[in-house]
Amino acid sequence: MQERLTKAIKRLARPAHLDYLALYPGSVLKDYEDMHVDVQVDDPRLGALTRVPIWLGLPGVTVKVAPGSRVLVGFHQGDPELRYCDLWRGEGLREVRLTASVQVTVDAPLVELGGAGGSNVLLQGQPLTFMFNTTPIAMVPTTGTVQAGGSTKVRGVQ
């Protein structure tokens, strides 16, 4: 009993310090879909914050996240007015959009559209085999645009 009373008096005499240079984990409550979210910070001294900007550190990339997604909340240069959050886990990431003014290059041996089991992208220069009744009928190099449906902006779709 006396120990609880002593702790309570110390808390009143010296309120807990909040380090504005630290990062605080929290959960997304609401995504406004404009790179701002409401966040419930795990540390009760911060509580719920509204319209916190999402900073990704990559220009041209925007995201949409699901409620419950985990974020880190920080304060730019320790200024409590310049709060931001950063996604630090992959769960809850609903959409990623990359916008570039000239070109987007993906350098990978396999690119899947639509995730596992989605459409593969055939790289230019790779041969494409056309099958009919499981019998190969032609090998065509993909030096131009080859399409089997889908976007006209994707070259060499298998």
Order of alpha helices (4+ residues) and beta strands (2+ residues): alpha-beta-beta-beta-beta-beta-beta-beta-beta-beta-beta-beta
